[in-house]
């Protein structure tokens, strides 16, 4: 099949536009095969030059015993073509299965998720006709690192991992994107009033990087009020950059208030590969009924065409799609009141019929010829700092709900040790010393042990402490070292400290 254009990843030049480009395609699950068939028909009719390699991922692969829903041969294709057009995939419910989406993004280093959210009023119903927002989401870190543990009968944990190089790459990419596309403002969404170390790092890196882009306005929002503002007045935003989880939620919110999640396409960009997809799921109840909206996947394919260098085809497809909306031809999910929606295949036929046309009311799109993808910012290592140890947090599985009794047992167990108990918390709330009797406690406790001074703890002191706790029959499930970096504590301080 010939559809698309050149296989180059961000920052690398592809072959001449006339050469068919190897692209890996997965038809996915649920409505995936239908909307992929529609999308590929449109791309082919538009003259895209693609050498398609099909792979299978998703439900059938999970059923063959592959817990990430992808097989070795599929990895070989992805690493060879470095460009992936993917329909939605169903991840089985329950433990033991990993999201193939997350696995592919992280394994191939696709650190940036780019999701344009645009209103198409009056042809698609929306309360925000002027909306045109791009969500740039960090794609590899945060809670989506997927590191979870059950630690007690009652408590599980999920680790939130934020790295300085990861923050810098995504923030710099967002500013570069804004500059490339003529956008004037980048807004950072975090929750660093609560998560002062993790989200605080993202915010600090944002402020540092923003100084390199004086031509672009930089704005910071706390994610809860920022999301409320986005839902109320999305016209106030231009480009939003945010950690992984918030970006996942925000992009669906933004797509829905723009008109429909069904219209949302996205690009996943990395140094070694790029993946393009719809932002919605596989919608199994709609499968095989010829009612699904192919627009999200089609717009993802348009982003793919721009990425691999075939701007002329991307422009032809995108403008034909806009012209189809202007003609009042839509699927049922975005039909206006009194409209007559069409099915998936008929919608694709309508777009094909309008190839070469440009919209009269909606702004026509124009993609500059020969424009290269944005250069992926390097993941630069930060400066080395002097790291010293101040103590250790020990997490215990302890069924007795009395924090004072636990404190007495800990004091007996650690008598004579270098590290002594200074604070006990339960679910992050201090319960000893000077706790409140009304505080609800579970069977999961954090005990902060500290030395007489800062920077004077050694790992041998921690091992000695753990031996003492073990001999006392206290069940420790996890430890976290308390470190300072260049004299600044690298851990949250408890109440009263």
N, C-alpha and C positions, 0 to 999 in steps of 0.2 A: 504494500500500500504506500502511496506517496502522500504525505501530509506534513508538513512542518518545515523544519529547516535545520540549523546546524547544532551539533552536539557540543556545546561548550558549557562548562560550569562557570559560575560567577568568577569573573576575573581572568578567564582564559578565552582566547579567540577560537571560534569554530571554523569549520571548512567553508568553502564558498556556498552561497545560498542555494545554488542549483543542485547541490549534491544532497540526495536523500539522507536524512539524519536518523541514526539508530535511536529509537525511543522504546522503552519498556512500557507495556500497557497491562493493567490488570482490570478485569471486568467486575471483580468484587462479588458481593452477595446482595440478596434482596432486590432492590430496584437497580442495582449496579449494572448488570448486563444490558438493561434497556437503555439507560441514559448514556452508557458508554457507546453502544451501537449508534445512537442518535448523534452523539458528539463526533464520532469518527466519520460518519457519513457527511456531516457538515464540513469538517476539516478537509476531507477528500474533495468535495465539490468546490471548495474554496481554492484548491490548488496547493495545499500544503504538501510538502515533500518529506514524508516520514517513512523510514524503514522500521515497521512495527515488529517488536518481539513481544509475544504475549507470554505472561506467566500467570500462574494460579496462586492466589493467596486467600486466606479466610477460612470459612467454615469447613470446606472439604479438606483443607490441609490440616486444620486442627483435628479433624476426625481421624486423620492418618497418624496422629500421635506427635505432631510438631506443636509444642506448647506456645510458640510465638506466631503460628499461622503462616509460616513461610519456610520453604525448603531450600537446600543448598543450591540447586540449579537456578532458582530465582535470584539468589544473592549474586550469582555469577553474571546474570543478565544485568542487574542493576549496577554492578561495579563496572561492567563493560560499556553500557550506554551512558550512564551517569545522568539520565533524564527519565523521569517516571511519571506517567499519567495514570492515576489510580482512581477507580470508582470506590464507593463506600464498601466497607467490610464489616461483617458481624463478628464481634468477639464473644465467645460463649460465656454465659454467666457462671459465677462460682469461682473457687480457687483453682490454682494450677494452670491458668491460661493468662498469657500476656497479650496486651494490645499490639497487633502487628503494626499499626500506625506509629505508636511510640517507639517500638523496637526499631523500625526502619529509620525513623528520624534520628534517633540517637546513635544507632550503629554506624550510619553514614555521615554523622556530624552535621545534620541540617539544623543549624542553631537558630535560624530566623524564620518565623512564620509570619507571612505578610497577608493581611486580609482586608481588601478594600470593601467598604460598606457604603453604598451609594443609593440615594432615593431616585426613583424614576417617575415622579409625579408629572402629570395626573394619570399616567397609564398603569401604574401599580399603586394601589391604595397605601397611603402613609400619612401620618400626622406631621411629618417633618420633611416637606418637599425640598428644602435646601440642603439636606444632609449629604456630606461627602467626607467621610472619615476613613483613615487607614489605621488599622491596629497592627503594630509590629510587636510580636510576642516572642519572648525568649523560649526556646523550644526543647532544651535538654536538661535543665536543672530544676530547682525549686522542689516542691512536693512530688513532681513527676519523675524524680529520680527513682521512685518506686521502692524505696528501702523501708520496709515495714516489719514490725515484730509484734508478736503477742508476748507480753512480759509477765502478766499475772492472770489470775482468774478473771479479773474485771477490766483490765486495761491493755489496750494496744497502742502502738506509736507509729508515726510516719515521720521520717527525717526530712527536714527542709534544708536543702543544700544550695547555697548561693556562692559562686566564686567570683573573685575580682576579674579574671580574664573573661569569664562568661558575661558578666555585666558590661564590661567595656566593649566587647564585640557587638552585642545587640544594641547598645545605646549608640555606638558610632554608626552602625548600619542604619538605624532609624534617622539619624541626622543626615547621613549621606543620601538616603532615600528621599527625605524632604527636599534637600537641595536639588537633586536630580529632577524631581517632579514639580519644581516650582512652588513648593508649599512653604508656608511662612512660620509655622509653629510646631513644636514637638512638646507633648505633655507626658510627664512621667507619672504613672500610677503605682503607689506602694502603700503599705500599711506600717510605715516605720515609726509611727507614734506608739505602736505596741511591740513590733518585732524590730527592735532598735539595731540589732547586729546584722541580721540577714537582709531585711528590707532596707535597713539603714545603709548597708553597703551599696545596694543598688542605687539609692538616692544620692549618696556621696559621689559615686562614679558618674552618675548623670550630670551632676553639677560640674564636675571636673571636665568631662567631655564637652559639655555645652559651651564652655569658654572658648573652644576651638571653632565655634560656629557663630560668630557675632552677628551674622546676617539672618539668623533664625531665632525667633523668640522661644525661650525655654520656660516651661511652667511645670510645677509640681502639684499633684493632687493626692490626698488620702483616698484610697480606692473606694471606700463606701460612699462618701459624698461625691466623689468624682463620677461613680457609676450613676448616682442619682442625677447629677448634672447632665451626663451623657444621654440618659433616657428622656430628660426634660428639654434640654436645649443642645442637641448634638451639633448645631451650627457653630457653637463656641469652640469646637475641637477641629483639629486638622490631622496631625499624626499623633498617635498615642503609642508609647513604648512602655512595656510592663513585664514583670516576671511571668512565668509559665501559667500557673493556675489562674491568676487574675485575667490574663490574656485570653485563655480559653473561654471563660465566662463572658468577658466583655465583648469578644468578637461575635458570639451568638446573640447577645443583647443588641449590639449595634446592627447586626444584619437583620434581625427581626423588626426593629423599629424603623429601619430604612425601608422595609417592604416585606421581606420574607427571608428566613434562613435558606429557603430553597434557591435564592438568587446568589448566594455567597460562594465565591471561589477563593482558593488560597494557594499560595506558593510557600514551599518549605525549602529554604536556600542554605547551602553549605559550601565549603571549600571543594568538596569532592563530588557532590551530586546535588540534584534538585528534584523535588517531588511536587506535583500539581494535582489538586483535588477539589471536590466540593466540600463545604464545611459541614454539611448535614450527614446524617447516618444512613444506614441501609434500608430502613423502613420496610421490614418484611411484610407487614399487612398489605402494602401497596404493590408488592412484586407481581409481575405478570398481568397487570390490569391495564397497562397502557395509559396510566394517569400521572406518572411521576414527572416532575419538572426537571429537564436536563440542564437548566440554565447555570446552576452552580458549577457543574463539571465543565460545561462549555466555556464559562468565563475563566475557570482554572486553566483550561487548554489554551485560551488566548494569552494568559500570562506565560504559559510554557513557550508559545510561539515567539513572544517578545524576548524571552530569556535566551532562546537558542538562535535568535537573530533574524527570524522571518517576520519582520514588522509589517510588511505589506499584506501578508495573509491574515495576521492578527487584526489589522485594521479593517480588512474586508469582512471578516467574520463578526467582529464586534459591532460595526455599523449596521450590518444586516440584522443582527439580533435586536439592536435598538429600533430599527425600522419596523421589525415585526411587532414589538411592543406598541409602537405608535399606531399600527394598523388594528390594534385591539385584539391581537391574537395571543392568548396566554393559556397556560394550563390552569386547572381549577384552583390551585392553591393561592394564586394571586389575581384571580379574575375580579374585575370590578362588578359592582352591583348591576344586574341586568345583562351582564356579558354572557357570551356563549363560549365556554372554555373548550379547548381541543385536547386531544391526547398527546402522548409523548412523541409518537412518530409524526403526527400531523404538524406538531409544533416544529420539529426538525425540518420537515418539508417546507414550511413557511419561511424559515430562515434561509434555506437553500434558494428558494424562489427570489429572495431579496438580496442575494449576493451582488455587490456592485452598487447598491443603493446607499444613500446616506440619510439619516434622520432629519426631519424638518423642524421639529420642536425641541426634542432632546439634544443636548450638545453632541455633535459628532466627535468621535475620537480620532486622534492622529498619533501614530507611533513613528518617531524619527527613524529613517532607514540607517542601518549600519551601527546603531547604538549598541555598545557592549553592556553586558550585565555589570552591576555594581561590583567593585572589587571587594572581596570579603576581608574585613579588617583582621589583622593577625591577632592571635590569642597571646598577647605579650604577658610574660611573667612579671609580677610585682617585685618591688625591692625587698631584699632580705632584711628581716628585723631581728632584734635580740629577743629570743623567746625564753621566758622563765616560768617556773611552775609555782603556783601559790597554794595549791591544795587539790582536792578532788570532790566531785559530786558522786555519791554512791546511791544507786536506785535499788530499793528493797521491795521484795514481795513479802508483805507482813499483814496478816489477817486481823490482828487486834486493832481496833479503831481508836485507841487511846494514844495520842501523840506523846503525852507526858510519860506514859509507861514505856513507850519505845525509846524515848530520850534517856530514860534511866538505864535501860538495857544496853544502849549504845555507849553510854558513859562507862559502864562496867566493862564492856568488851574492849574499849579503847584505852583503858587506864594504863598510863605509862607510855602510850604511843606518841609519836611525834605529831601526828594529825589528830585533832580533837573536833567533836561535833560542835558546830556553831549555829546551825539552822536546820529545821526540818520543814519541808513543804509537801503538800498533797495536791496534785493537779496544778502546781504552780503557786498555790496560796500558802503563805507561811502559817504553820500551826504550832510551831515551837521555836524559840521561847515566845511567850506573850501572845499565843494564839487565842482565837475566840472560840468558845464552846459551840457556837452555832454553825461553824464551818463544817460542811459535809466532807467526809473523807472516804476514799476507796482503799483498796488493799495495795496501792502503789505509792511509795514514798521516796522523796528525794532528800538525802541527808548531805549537807555541806560540811566537809571536814577541811579545816585549814590549819596551817602551821603558825607558830608564834609571830612570824614576820613574812613579808612578801618576797617571793623569789627564792625561798630557801627549802623548797620541797623537792625531793628526788623520787624517782620511780620506786626505789627500794622502800621508801616510806609508805607508798601506796600498797605495795605487795605485803608489807608487814601488817598494815591495817586490814587488808582483805583476809589474811590468815587469821587475825584475831576475830573478825566477824564470823568467819566460817566456823571457828572453834566454838563460838557462842551460839551457833545454830541459826544465825541470821542469814536469810536467803537474798544475796545480792544478785541482781539480774543485769546490771549495766553500770559502767563507770564513765565519767567524763572528766578529763583533766581540766583544771582551772589554770589557764595560762595568761600571762601578760606579754604584750609585744611592745618593745621599746618603752616599757613601764606603764602602758595603758592596758587595763583589764580587758581580756578578750572573752568575757563571760558576763551574763546579766547578773546584776547585784540584787540580792534579796532585800526585803523590807528591813529597815534598820541597819543596813550595812553601808 
